[in-house]
């Protein structure tokens, strides 16, 4: 099985089970809640709420876009999260194709 198909299955499972993931992006290890997964601007991407690890674009926690072609070594962690979060704009991102979206937050 290729890394991309392994990553795909892991990301879909993490979203379905509301589980935190760890992955490498641009040489840094990051920890995040995966929220939306699909094709946006012609690229397979993951919208995450990053809660730990490396960051080149500011403080954490915060929303981040992850291009799957640049990310690797996805791991499913035992830590769970409540589910959907309110976006600052109040709107969902526009996707060309949406593979998976996390469900509403639970108490």
Buried (B, 14 or more C-beta within 10 A) or exposed (E): EEEEEEBBEBBBBBBEEBBBBBBBBEEEEBBBBBBBBBBBEEEBBBBBBBBEBBBEEEEBBBBBBBEBEEBEEBEBEEEEBEBBBEEEEEEEBEBEEBBBBBEEEEE
